[in-house]
Each structure stands twice: as C-alpha cells, then as structure tokens.
C-alpha cells in the first residue's frame, strides 16, 4: 500500500532531520521512515511514540522534508498539527521531543501531554 503525501502536520528541526538521517544510515534500508504517533497513556493522558517503519498503511500521511521521510497515522495526525519535532541531547539523555501548541499540559519529561 502507498501512503498519501500530505502537507506536514508538524515541522522538523535541523537537529531532528540530522538524527533521523544518521539513524537511517545505520539501518541501511532505503524503505524505512520515521513513524511518529500518539497513543493513550503516559502521566498526562497521551504520549508520543517514535519508531522506524517500512510498512505504510493506506491512510498514513507521508511527510518528506529534505530527504527525511516521516509517517503519521490518520488518528495521530490531528494531534500533531502545528507541532515541532526536535532532537535534544542533554543531562536527561538524548531523545526526540515534540513541541505541541495544542497541548494544555505536559509531563516533566515532555513525552506525554493532554489536550
């Protein structure tokens, strides 16, 4: 199945794009994309998830930004509109983060949120 190319629900920072490229080079699989998704759970109600995936559902949004391909499922798409995906390294570790303007509250680590 092929994903539908859509306008990006979120922006990727240069750091996020660089990290995705670096991780994909290690995998040596041209079909892999970064999948960003939202699931129920976490200390604030919803949480972000990130994985590499080469299985594209028909209703997935495919976002391409300077050669970086990101998949977002149709349920997660609405929760991510207007967000900024970043990659940060610091004392608390290295991770992808989402700055979501729709979130009314977030947990201390930034991996879960509520709307």
C-alpha distances in whole Angstrom, upper triangle without the diagonal:
4,7,10,13,16,19,20,21,23,25,25,29,29,30,27,25,28,27,23,24,26,24,21,24,25,22,22,18,16,13,14,14,17,16,18,19,22,23,26,29,31,35,34,31,28,27,25,22,21,19,17,13,11,8,6,6,6,9,10,12,12,16,17,21,23,20,20,16,16,13,15,13,15,18,19,18,22,24,23,24,27,27,27,26,29,29,33,35,39,41,39,36,33,30,27,29,28,30,29,32,31,32,35,36,35,36,38,35,33,30,30,31,32,32
4,7,9,12,16,17,19,21,22,22,26,27,28,24,22,25,25,21,22,25,23,20,23,24,21,21,17,15,12,13,13,15,14,17,18,21,23,26,29,31,34,33,31,27,26,24,22,20,18,16,13,11,9,6,7,6,8,8,10,9,13,14,18,20,17,17,13,13,11,13,13,14,17,18,17,20,22,21,22,24,24,25,24,26,27,31,34,37,40,37,35,32,29,26,27,26,28,27,30,29,30,34,35,34,35,37,34,32,29,30,30,31,30
4,6,9,13,13,15,17,19,19,23,24,25,22,20,23,23,19,20,23,22,19,22,24,21,21,18,16,12,13,11,13,12,14,15,18,20,24,27,28,32,30,28,24,23,21,19,18,17,15,12,11,9,6,6,5,6,5,6,6,9,12,15,18,16,15,11,10,8,9,9,11,14,15,13,17,19,17,18,21,21,21,20,23,25,28,31,34,37,35,32,29,26,23,24,22,25,24,26,25,27,30,31,30,32,34,31,29,26,26,27,28,27
4,6,10,11,13,16,18,19,22,24,25,22,21,24,24,21,22,25,24,21,24,26,24,24,21,18,15,16,14,15,14,15,16,19,21,24,28,29,32,31,28,25,24,21,20,19,19,18,15,14,13,9,9,7,7,6,5,6,9,11,15,18,16,16,12,12,10,10,10,10,14,15,12,15,18,17,16,19,20,21,20,23,25,29,32,35,38,36,34,31,27,24,24,22,24,23,25,24,26,29,31,30,32,34,32,29,27,27,27,28,26
4,7,9,11,14,15,16,20,21,23,20,18,21,22,19,20,23,23,20,23,26,24,23,20,18,15,16,13,15,14,15,17,19,22,26,29,30,33,31,29,25,24,22,21,19,19,18,16,15,15,12,12,11,10,8,6,5,6,8,12,14,14,13,10,10,10,11,12,12,16,15,13,15,18,16,15,17,18,19,18,21,24,27,30,34,37,35,33,29,26,23,23,21,23,22,23,23,25,29,30,30,32,34,31,28,26,27,27,28,26
4,6,8,11,13,15,18,20,22,19,18,22,23,20,21,24,24,22,25,27,26,26,23,20,18,18,15,15,15,15,16,18,21,24,27,28,31,29,27,24,23,20,20,19,20,19,18,18,17,14,14,12,11,9,6,6,6,9,12,15,15,14,12,11,10,10,12,11,14,14,10,13,15,13,12,14,15,16,17,20,23,26,30,33,36,34,32,29,26,22,22,19,20,19,20,20,22,26,28,27,30,32,30,26,25,25,25,25,23
4,6,9,10,13,16,18,21,18,17,21,22,19,21,24,24,23,25,28,27,27,25,22,20,20,16,16,16,15,16,18,22,25,27,28,30,28,27,23,23,20,20,20,21,20,20,20,20,17,17,16,14,12,8,9,7,9,11,14,15,14,13,12,12,11,13,13,16,14,11,12,14,12,10,11,13,14,15,18,21,25,28,31,34,32,31,28,25,21,20,18,18,17,18,18,21,24,26,26,28,30,28,25,24,24,23,24,22
4,5,7,9,13,15,17,15,14,18,18,16,18,21,21,20,23,25,24,25,23,21,19,18,14,13,13,12,14,16,19,22,25,25,27,25,24,21,20,17,17,16,18,18,18,19,19,16,17,17,14,12,8,8,6,8,9,13,14,12,11,9,10,9,12,12,15,12,9,11,12,9,8,9,10,10,11,14,18,21,24,27,30,29,27,24,21,17,17,14,15,14,15,16,18,22,23,23,25,27,25,21,21,21,20,21,20
4,7,10,13,16,18,15,15,19,19,17,20,23,22,22,25,27,26,27,25,23,21,20,16,14,13,11,12,13,17,19,22,22,24,22,21,17,17,14,15,15,18,18,18,20,20,17,17,17,14,12,9,10,8,11,12,16,17,15,13,11,11,9,11,11,12,10,7,8,9,6,4,6,7,9,10,14,17,20,24,26,29,27,26,23,20,16,15,12,12,11,12,12,14,18,20,19,22,24,22,19,18,18,17,18,16
4,7,10,13,14,12,13,16,17,15,18,20,20,20,23,25,24,26,24,23,21,19,15,13,13,10,12,13,17,20,22,21,23,21,20,17,16,13,15,14,17,18,18,20,21,19,19,20,17,14,11,12,9,11,11,14,16,13,13,10,11,10,13,14,15,11,9,10,10,6,6,5,5,5,7,10,14,17,20,23,26,24,23,20,17,13,12,9,9,9,10,12,14,17,19,18,20,22,20,16,16,17,16,17,16
4,6,10,12,10,10,14,15,14,16,18,19,19,22,24,24,25,24,22,21,19,16,14,14,12,15,16,20,23,24,23,25,23,23,20,18,15,16,15,18,18,19,21,22,20,22,22,20,17,14,13,10,11,9,12,14,12,12,11,13,13,16,17,18,15,13,14,14,10,9,7,6,5,6,9,12,15,19,21,25,23,22,19,16,13,12,10,10,11,12,14,16,19,20,19,21,22,20,17,17,19,18,20,19
4,7,8,6,6,10,11,10,12,15,15,16,18,20,21,22,21,20,19,17,14,12,13,12,15,17,20,23,24,23,25,23,24,21,18,15,15,14,16,16,18,20,21,20,22,23,21,18,15,13,10,10,8,10,12,9,11,10,13,13,17,19,20,16,15,17,16,12,12,11,9,6,5,6,9,12,16,19,22,21,20,16,14,10,10,9,10,12,15,17,18,21,21,20,21,22,19,17,17,19,19,21,21
4,5,5,6,9,10,11,12,14,16,17,19,20,21,23,23,22,22,19,16,14,16,14,17,19,23,25,26,24,26,25,25,22,20,17,17,16,18,18,20,22,24,23,25,27,25,21,19,17,14,13,10,11,13,11,13,13,16,17,20,22,23,19,18,20,18,15,15,13,11,7,6,5,8,10,14,17,20,20,18,15,13,10,10,10,11,14,16,18,19,22,22,20,22,21,19,17,17,20,20,23,23
4,5,5,6,9,10,11,12,14,15,17,19,20,21,22,20,21,19,17,15,17,17,20,22,25,28,29,27,29,28,29,26,23,20,20,17,19,19,21,23,25,24,27,28,27,23,21,18,15,13,10,10,12,11,14,14,18,19,23,25,26,22,21,23,22,18,19,17,14,11,10,8,9,11,14,17,20,21,19,15,14,12,13,14,14,17,19,22,23,26,26,23,25,24,21,19,20,23,24,26,27
4,6,5,6,9,10,11,12,14,15,17,19,20,21,20,21,19,16,14,17,16,19,21,24,27,27,25,27,26,27,24,21,18,18,15,17,17,20,22,25,25,27,29,28,24,22,20,17,15,13,13,14,12,15,15,18,19,23,25,26,22,22,24,22,18,20,18,15,11,9,6,6,8,10,13,17,17,15,12,11,9,11,13,14,17,20,22,22,25,24,22,22,21,19,17,18,21,22,25,26
4,5,5,6,9,10,11,12,14,16,17,18,19,18,19,16,13,11,13,12,16,18,21,24,24,23,25,24,25,21,18,15,14,12,14,14,17,19,21,21,23,25,24,20,18,16,14,13,11,12,12,9,12,11,14,16,19,22,22,19,18,21,19,16,17,16,13,10,7,5,5,8,11,14,18,17,15,11,9,7,9,10,12,15,18,20,20,24,23,20,21,21,18,16,16,19,20,23,24
4,6,5,6,9,10,11,12,15,16,17,17,16,16,14,12,10,13,13,17,20,23,26,27,26,28,27,27,24,21,17,17,14,14,14,16,18,20,20,23,24,23,20,17,15,12,10,8,8,9,6,9,10,14,16,19,22,23,20,19,22,21,17,18,17,15,12,9,8,8,12,14,18,21,21,18,14,13,11,12,13,15,18,20,23,23,26,26,24,25,24,21,19,19,22,23,26,26
4,6,5,6,9,10,11,13,15,16,17,16,17,15,14,12,16,16,20,22,25,28,29,27,29,29,30,26,23,20,19,15,16,15,18,19,22,22,25,27,27,23,21,18,16,14,11,10,10,9,12,13,17,19,23,25,27,23,23,25,24,20,22,21,18,15,12,10,9,11,13,17,20,20,17,13,13,12,14,16,18,21,23,26,26,29,28,26,26,25,22,21,20,24,25,28,29
4,5,5,6,8,10,11,13,14,16,16,17,14,12,11,14,14,18,20,23,26,26,25,27,27,27,24,21,17,16,13,13,12,16,18,21,21,24,27,26,22,21,18,16,15,13,13,12,10,12,13,16,18,21,24,25,22,22,24,23,20,22,21,18,15,11,9,7,10,11,15,18,17,14,10,10,9,12,14,17,20,23,25,25,28,27,24,24,23,20,19,18,21,23,27,28
4,5,5,6,9,10,11,12,13,12,13,10,9,7,11,12,15,19,21,25,25,24,27,27,27,23,20,16,14,11,11,9,12,14,17,18,21,23,22,19,17,15,13,12,11,11,10,7,9,9,13,15,18,22,23,20,19,22,21,18,20,20,17,15,11,10,9,12,14,18,21,20,17,13,11,10,13,15,17,20,23,24,24,28,27,24,24,24,21,19,18,21,23,26,27
4,6,5,6,9,10,11,11,11,13,11,10,10,14,15,19,22,25,28,29,28,30,30,30,27,24,20,18,14,14,12,14,15,18,19,22,24,24,21,19,16,14,12,11,10,8,7,9,11,15,18,21,24,26,23,22,25,25,21,23,23,20,17,14,13,12,15,16,20,23,23,19,16,15,13,16,18,21,23,26,28,28,31,31,28,28,28,24,23,22,25,27,30,31
4,6,5,7,9,10,12,13,15,12,12,12,15,17,21,24,26,29,29,28,31,31,31,28,24,21,19,15,14,13,15,17,20,21,25,27,27,23,22,19,18,16,15,14,12,11,13,14,17,20,23,27,28,25,25,28,27,24,25,25,22,19,16,14,12,14,15,18,21,21,17,14,14,13,17,19,22,24,28,29,29,33,31,28,28,27,24,23,22,25,28,31,32
4,5,5,7,9,10,12,13,10,10,10,13,15,18,21,23,26,27,26,28,29,29,26,22,19,16,12,11,9,12,14,18,19,22,25,25,21,21,18,17,16,16,15,13,11,12,13,16,18,21,25,26,23,23,26,25,22,25,25,22,19,16,14,12,14,15,18,21,20,16,13,12,12,16,18,21,24,27,29,28,31,30,27,27,26,22,22,20,23,26,29,31
4,5,5,6,7,8,10,7,8,9,12,15,18,22,24,27,28,27,30,31,30,27,23,20,17,13,11,8,11,11,15,17,20,23,23,20,19,16,16,14,14,14,11,9,10,12,14,17,20,24,25,23,23,26,25,23,25,25,23,20,17,16,15,17,18,22,25,24,20,17,15,15,18,20,23,25,28,29,29,33,32,29,29,29,25,24,22,25,28,31,32
4,5,5,8,9,12,10,12,13,16,19,22,25,27,31,31,31,34,34,34,30,27,23,21,17,15,12,14,14,18,20,23,26,27,23,23,19,19,17,16,15,12,11,13,15,18,21,24,27,29,26,26,30,29,26,28,28,26,23,20,19,17,19,19,23,26,25,21,18,18,17,21,23,26,28,31,33,33,36,35,32,32,32,28,27,25,29,31,34,35
4,6,9,11,13,11,13,13,17,19,22,25,27,30,30,30,32,33,33,30,26,23,20,17,14,12,14,15,19,21,24,27,28,24,24,22,21,19,19,18,16,14,16,17,19,22,25,28,29,27,28,31,30,27,29,30,27,24,21,20,17,19,19,22,24,24,20,17,17,17,21,23,27,29,32,34,33,36,35,32,31,31,27,27,25,28,31,34,36
4,6,9,10,8,11,12,15,18,21,24,25,29,29,29,32,33,32,29,25,22,19,15,12,10,11,12,15,18,21,24,25,22,22,20,20,19,19,19,16,14,14,16,17,20,22,26,27,25,26,29,29,26,29,29,27,25,21,21,18,21,21,24,27,25,22,19,18,18,22,24,27,29,32,33,33,36,35,32,31,31,28,27,25,28,30,33,35
4,6,9,9,12,14,17,20,23,27,28,32,32,32,35,36,35,32,29,25,22,18,15,12,13,12,16,18,22,24,26,23,23,20,20,18,19,18,15,14,15,17,18,22,24,27,29,27,27,31,31,28,30,31,29,26,23,23,21,23,24,27,30,29,25,22,21,21,24,26,29,31,34,35,35,39,38,35,35,35,31,30,28,31,33,36,37
4,6,6,9,12,15,18,21,25,26,30,31,31,34,35,34,30,27,24,21,17,14,10,10,9,12,15,18,21,22,19,20,17,18,16,18,17,14,13,13,14,16,19,21,24,26,25,25,29,29,26,28,29,27,26,22,23,21,24,25,29,31,30,26,23,22,21,24,25,29,30,33,34,34,38,37,34,34,35,31,30,27,30,32,35,36
4,6,8,12,14,18,21,25,27,30,32,32,35,35,34,31,28,24,21,18,15,11,11,9,12,14,17,19,21,18,18,15,15,14,15,15,11,11,10,13,14,18,20,23,26,24,24,28,28,25,27,28,26,25,22,22,21,25,26,30,32,31,28,24,23,21,24,25,28,29,32,33,34,37,37,34,35,35,32,30,28,30,32,35,35
4,7,10,12,16,18,22,24,28,29,30,34,33,32,28,26,22,19,16,13,10,8,5,9,10,14,16,17,15,15,12,14,13,15,16,12,11,9,11,12,15,17,20,22,21,21,25,25,23,25,26,25,24,21,22,22,25,27,30,33,31,28,25,23,21,23,24,27,28,31,31,32,35,35,33,33,34,31,29,27,29,30,33,33
4,7,9,13,15,19,21,25,26,27,30,30,29,25,22,19,16,13,10,6,5,5,8,10,13,16,17,14,14,12,13,12,14,15,12,10,8,9,10,13,15,19,21,19,19,23,23,21,23,24,22,21,18,19,18,22,23,27,29,28,24,21,19,17,20,21,24,25,28,28,29,32,32,29,30,31,27,26,23,25,27,30,30
4,6,10,13,16,19,22,24,24,28,27,26,22,20,16,14,10,8,6,5,6,9,9,12,15,15,12,11,9,10,10,12,13,10,8,5,5,6,10,12,16,18,16,16,19,19,17,19,20,19,17,15,16,16,20,22,25,28,26,23,20,17,15,17,17,21,21,24,25,25,29,29,26,27,28,25,23,20,22,24,26,27
4,6,10,13,16,20,21,21,24,24,23,19,16,13,10,7,6,5,6,9,11,11,14,16,16,12,12,10,10,10,12,14,12,8,6,5,6,9,12,15,16,14,14,18,17,14,17,18,16,15,11,13,13,16,19,22,24,22,20,16,13,11,13,14,17,18,21,22,22,26,25,23,23,24,21,19,17,19,21,23,24
4,6,10,13,16,18,19,22,21,20,16,14,10,8,6,5,6,6,9,10,9,11,14,13,10,10,9,10,12,14,16,15,11,9,6,5,6,8,12,13,10,11,15,14,12,15,17,15,15,12,14,14,18,20,23,25,23,21,18,14,12,13,13,17,17,20,20,20,24,23,21,22,23,20,18,15,17,18,20,21
4,7,10,14,15,16,19,18,17,13,11,7,6,5,7,9,10,13,13,12,13,16,14,11,10,11,11,13,14,17,16,13,11,7,6,6,8,11,11,8,9,12,11,9,12,14,12,12,9,12,13,16,19,21,24,21,19,17,13,10,11,10,13,13,16,16,16,20,20,17,18,20,17,15,12,13,15,17,18
4,7,10,12,13,17,16,14,10,8,6,5,7,9,11,12,15,14,13,13,16,13,11,11,13,13,16,18,21,20,16,14,10,8,6,7,9,8,5,8,11,9,8,12,14,12,13,12,14,16,18,21,23,25,22,21,19,15,12,12,11,14,13,16,15,15,18,18,16,17,19,17,15,12,12,13,14,15
4,7,9,11,14,12,10,7,6,5,6,9,12,15,15,18,17,16,16,18,15,13,14,16,16,19,20,24,23,20,18,14,12,9,9,10,8,5,8,10,7,8,12,14,12,14,13,16,17,19,22,24,25,22,21,20,16,13,12,11,13,12,15,13,12,15,15,14,15,17,16,13,10,9,10,11,12
4,6,9,12,11,9,6,5,7,7,11,13,16,16,20,18,18,17,19,17,15,17,19,20,23,24,27,27,23,21,17,15,12,11,12,9,8,12,12,10,12,15,18,16,18,16,19,20,21,24,25,26,23,22,21,17,16,15,14,16,15,17,15,14,16,16,14,15,18,16,14,11,9,10,11,13
4,7,10,9,6,4,6,9,10,14,16,20,20,23,22,21,20,22,20,19,20,22,23,26,27,31,30,27,24,21,19,16,14,15,11,11,14,14,12,14,17,20,18,20,19,21,22,23,26,27,27,24,24,23,20,18,17,16,18,16,18,16,14,15,15,14,14,17,16,15,12,9,10,10,12
4,7,7,5,5,6,9,11,15,17,21,22,25,24,24,23,26,23,22,23,25,25,28,29,32,32,28,26,23,21,18,17,18,15,14,17,17,14,16,20,21,19,21,20,21,22,23,24,25,25,21,22,21,19,18,17,16,18,17,19,17,14,16,14,12,12,15,14,13,10,8,9,10,13
4,6,6,6,5,9,11,14,17,21,22,26,26,26,25,28,25,24,24,26,26,28,29,32,31,28,26,23,22,19,19,20,17,15,19,19,15,16,20,21,19,20,19,20,20,20,22,22,22,18,19,19,16,16,15,14,16,16,18,17,14,15,12,10,8,11,10,10,8,5,8,10,13
4,6,8,8,12,14,18,21,24,26,30,29,29,29,31,29,27,27,29,29,31,31,34,34,30,29,26,25,22,22,23,20,18,21,20,17,18,22,22,20,21,20,21,21,21,22,22,21,18,19,20,18,18,16,16,17,16,18,17,13,13,10,8,6,9,10,10,9,6,8,9,13
4,6,8,11,14,18,21,25,26,30,29,29,28,30,27,25,25,27,27,30,30,33,33,29,28,25,24,21,21,21,18,16,19,18,14,16,19,19,17,19,19,20,21,21,23,23,23,19,21,21,18,18,15,14,15,13,15,13,10,10,7,6,6,10,11,10,9,5,5,5,9
4,7,11,13,17,20,24,25,28,27,26,25,27,24,23,24,26,26,29,29,33,33,29,27,24,22,19,19,19,15,14,17,16,12,15,18,19,17,20,19,21,22,23,25,25,25,22,23,23,20,19,17,15,16,14,16,13,11,11,10,9,10,13,14,12,11,7,6,5,8
4,7,10,14,17,20,21,24,23,23,22,24,21,20,20,22,22,25,26,29,29,25,24,20,18,15,15,16,12,10,13,13,10,12,15,17,15,17,16,18,20,20,23,24,24,21,21,21,17,16,14,12,14,12,14,12,10,11,10,9,10,14,13,11,9,5,5,6,8
4,7,10,13,17,18,22,22,21,21,23,21,19,19,21,20,23,24,27,26,23,21,18,17,14,14,16,13,11,14,14,11,11,15,16,14,15,14,15,16,17,20,21,21,18,18,17,14,12,11,10,12,12,15,13,11,13,12,9,10,12,11,9,6,4,6,9,11
4,7,10,14,15,19,19,19,19,21,19,16,16,17,17,20,20,23,23,19,18,14,13,11,12,14,12,9,12,13,10,10,13,15,12,12,11,12,13,15,17,19,20,17,17,15,11,9,8,8,11,11,14,13,12,15,14,11,12,14,11,9,6,6,8,11,13
4,7,10,12,16,16,16,17,20,18,15,16,16,16,19,19,22,21,17,16,13,12,11,12,14,13,10,13,15,12,12,15,17,14,14,12,13,13,15,17,19,21,18,16,14,11,9,10,10,14,14,17,17,16,19,17,15,15,16,13,12,8,9,12,15,16
4,7,9,13,14,15,16,19,18,15,15,15,14,16,17,19,18,14,13,10,10,10,12,15,15,12,14,16,14,13,16,18,15,14,11,12,12,14,16,19,21,18,16,13,10,8,10,11,14,15,19,19,18,21,20,17,17,18,15,14,11,13,15,18,20
4,6,10,11,13,15,18,18,14,15,14,15,16,17,19,17,14,12,10,10,11,12,16,16,14,16,19,17,16,19,21,18,17,14,15,14,16,18,21,23,20,18,15,12,11,13,14,18,19,22,22,22,25,24,21,21,22,18,17,14,16,19,21,23
4,7,9,11,14,17,17,14,15,13,14,15,16,18,15,12,10,9,9,11,13,17,18,16,17,20,20,18,20,22,20,19,15,16,15,18,20,23,25,23,20,17,14,13,16,17,20,21,25,25,25,28,27,24,24,25,22,20,18,20,22,25,26
4,6,8,11,14,15,12,13,12,14,15,17,18,16,13,10,9,8,11,12,15,17,15,16,20,20,18,21,23,21,20,17,19,18,22,23,26,29,26,23,20,18,16,18,19,22,23,26,26,26,29,29,26,27,28,25,23,20,22,24,26,27
4,6,10,13,14,12,13,12,14,14,17,19,15,13,11,10,9,12,13,16,18,18,18,22,22,21,23,25,23,23,20,22,21,25,26,30,32,30,27,24,21,19,22,22,25,26,29,29,29,32,32,30,30,32,28,27,24,25,27,29,30
4,7,10,12,10,12,12,15,16,19,21,18,16,13,12,10,12,11,14,16,16,17,21,21,20,22,25,24,24,21,23,24,27,29,32,34,31,29,26,23,21,23,23,26,26,29,28,29,32,32,30,31,32,29,27,24,25,27,28,29
4,7,8,6,9,9,12,14,17,20,17,15,11,10,8,9,9,12,14,14,14,18,19,18,20,23,22,22,20,23,23,27,29,32,35,32,30,27,24,21,23,22,25,24,27,26,27,31,31,29,30,32,29,27,24,25,26,27,27
4,6,5,9,10,14,16,20,22,20,18,14,13,9,10,8,9,12,13,13,17,18,18,19,23,22,23,22,25,26,29,31,34,37,34,32,29,26,23,24,23,26,24,27,25,26,30,30,29,30,33,30,28,25,25,25,26,26
4,6,9,10,14,16,20,23,21,19,16,14,11,11,9,10,13,14,14,17,19,19,20,23,23,24,23,26,28,31,34,37,39,37,35,32,28,25,26,25,27,25,27,26,27,31,32,31,32,35,33,30,27,27,27,28,27
4,6,9,13,16,19,22,21,19,15,13,10,9,7,6,9,11,10,13,15,15,16,20,20,22,21,24,26,30,33,35,38,35,33,30,27,24,24,22,24,22,24,22,24,27,29,28,30,32,30,27,25,24,24,24,23
4,6,10,13,16,19,18,16,12,10,6,5,4,6,9,10,9,12,14,13,14,17,17,19,18,21,23,26,29,32,34,32,30,27,23,20,21,19,21,20,22,21,22,26,27,26,27,30,27,25,22,22,22,23,22
4,6,10,13,16,15,13,10,8,6,5,6,7,10,10,8,11,13,12,12,15,15,16,16,19,21,24,28,31,33,31,29,26,23,19,19,17,19,18,20,19,21,25,26,25,27,29,27,24,22,22,22,23,22
4,6,10,13,12,10,7,6,5,7,9,11,14,13,11,14,16,13,14,16,16,16,15,18,20,23,26,30,33,31,28,25,22,18,19,18,20,19,21,21,23,27,28,26,28,30,27,24,22,23,24,25,24
4,7,10,10,8,6,5,6,8,11,13,15,13,11,14,15,12,12,14,13,13,12,15,17,21,24,27,31,29,27,23,20,17,17,16,17,17,19,20,22,25,26,25,27,28,26,23,21,23,23,24,23
4,7,6,6,5,6,9,11,15,16,19,17,15,18,19,16,15,16,15,14,13,15,17,21,24,27,31,29,27,23,21,17,18,17,19,20,22,23,24,28,29,27,29,30,28,25,23,25,25,27,27
4,5,5,7,8,12,14,17,19,21,19,16,19,20,16,16,15,15,13,12,13,15,19,22,25,29,28,25,22,19,16,17,16,18,19,21,22,24,28,28,27,29,29,27,24,23,25,25,27,27
4,6,8,11,15,17,21,23,25,22,20,23,23,20,19,19,18,16,14,15,16,20,22,26,29,29,26,22,21,18,19,19,20,22,24,26,27,31,31,30,31,31,29,26,26,28,28,31,30
4,6,10,13,16,20,22,24,22,20,23,24,20,21,20,19,17,16,16,17,20,23,26,30,29,26,22,21,18,20,20,22,23,26,27,28,32,32,30,32,32,29,27,26,28,29,31,31
4,7,10,13,17,19,21,19,18,21,21,17,18,18,17,15,12,13,14,17,20,24,27,26,23,19,17,15,17,17,19,20,23,24,25,29,29,27,28,29,26,23,22,24,25,28,28
4,7,10,13,16,18,16,15,18,19,16,17,18,16,15,13,15,15,19,22,25,28,27,24,21,18,15,17,17,19,20,23,23,24,28,28,27,28,29,26,23,21,23,24,27,27
4,7,10,13,15,13,12,15,15,12,14,15,14,13,11,13,14,18,21,24,27,25,23,19,16,13,14,14,16,17,20,20,21,25,25,23,25,26,23,20,18,20,21,23,23
4,7,10,12,10,10,13,14,12,13,16,15,15,13,16,17,20,23,26,29,27,25,21,18,15,16,15,18,17,20,20,21,25,25,23,25,26,24,21,18,19,20,22,22
4,7,8,6,6,10,10,9,11,14,13,14,12,16,17,21,24,27,29,27,25,22,18,15,15,14,16,15,18,17,18,21,22,21,22,25,22,19,17,17,18,19,18
4,6,5,6,9,11,10,12,16,15,17,16,19,21,24,27,29,32,29,27,25,21,18,18,16,18,17,19,18,19,22,23,22,23,26,24,21,18,18,18,19,18
4,6,5,8,10,10,12,15,16,18,18,21,23,26,29,32,34,31,30,27,24,21,20,18,19,17,19,17,18,21,23,22,24,27,26,22,20,19,19,19,17
4,6,7,8,10,12,15,15,18,18,21,23,26,29,31,33,30,29,27,23,20,19,17,18,16,18,15,16,19,20,20,22,25,23,20,18,16,16,15,14
4,6,5,7,9,12,12,14,14,17,19,22,25,27,29,26,25,23,19,16,15,13,15,12,15,13,13,17,18,17,19,22,20,17,15,13,13,13,13
4,6,5,7,10,10,13,13,17,20,22,26,28,30,28,27,24,21,17,16,13,14,12,14,12,14,17,19,18,21,23,22,19,17,16,15,15,14
4,5,6,9,10,14,15,18,21,24,27,29,32,29,28,26,22,19,17,14,14,11,12,10,12,15,17,17,20,23,22,19,17,16,14,13,11
4,6,9,9,12,13,16,19,21,25,26,28,25,25,23,20,16,14,11,11,8,10,7,9,12,13,14,16,19,18,15,14,12,10,10,8
4,6,5,8,9,13,16,18,22,24,26,24,23,21,17,14,12,9,9,7,9,8,10,13,15,14,17,19,18,14,13,13,11,12,11
4,6,9,11,15,18,21,24,26,29,27,26,24,20,17,15,11,11,8,8,8,11,14,16,16,20,22,21,17,17,16,14,14,12
4,7,10,13,17,19,23,25,27,26,25,23,20,16,14,10,9,7,7,8,11,14,16,16,19,21,20,16,17,17,15,15,13
4,7,10,13,15,19,21,24,22,21,19,16,13,10,6,5,4,6,8,10,13,14,14,16,18,17,13,13,14,12,14,13
4,6,10,12,16,18,21,20,19,17,14,10,8,6,5,7,9,11,12,16,16,15,17,18,16,13,13,15,14,16,16
4,7,10,14,16,19,18,16,14,11,7,6,5,7,9,12,14,14,17,17,15,17,17,15,12,12,14,14,17,18
4,6,10,13,16,15,14,11,8,6,5,6,8,11,14,16,16,19,18,16,17,17,14,12,12,15,16,19,20
4,7,10,14,13,11,7,6,4,6,9,11,14,17,20,19,22,20,17,17,17,13,12,12,16,18,21,22
4,7,10,10,8,6,6,6,7,10,12,15,18,21,19,22,20,17,16,15,12,11,13,16,18,22,23
4,7,8,6,4,7,9,10,14,15,19,22,24,22,25,22,19,18,16,13,14,15,18,20,24,26
4,5,5,6,9,12,12,16,17,20,23,25,23,25,22,19,17,14,12,13,15,19,21,24,27
4,5,8,11,14,15,18,19,22,25,27,24,26,23,19,17,14,12,14,16,19,22,25,28
4,7,9,12,12,16,17,20,23,24,22,23,20,16,14,11,9,11,13,16,18,22,25
4,7,10,12,15,17,20,24,25,23,25,22,18,16,14,10,12,13,16,19,23,26
4,7,9,13,16,19,22,24,22,24,22,18,17,15,12,12,12,16,19,23,25
4,6,10,13,16,19,21,19,22,19,16,15,14,10,10,10,13,16,20,22
4,7,10,13,16,18,17,20,18,15,15,15,11,10,9,12,15,18,20
4,7,9,13,15,13,16,15,12,12,12,9,7,7,10,12,15,17
4,6,9,11,10,13,13,10,12,13,11,8,8,9,10,13,14
4,7,9,9,11,11,10,12,13,12,9,10,11,10,13,13
4,5,6,9,10,9,13,14,14,10,11,11,9,10,10
4,6,8,10,11,14,16,16,13,14,13,11,11,10
4,6,9,11,14,17,17,14,14,12,9,8,6
4,5,7,11,13,14,11,11,9,6,5,5
4,7,11,13,15,12,14,11,7,6,5
4,7,10,12,9,11,9,6,5,7
4,7,8,6,8,6,4,6,9
4,6,5,7,6,6,9,12
4,6,8,9,10,13,16
4,6,8,10,14,17
4,6,7,11,14
4,7,11,14
4,7,10
4,7
4
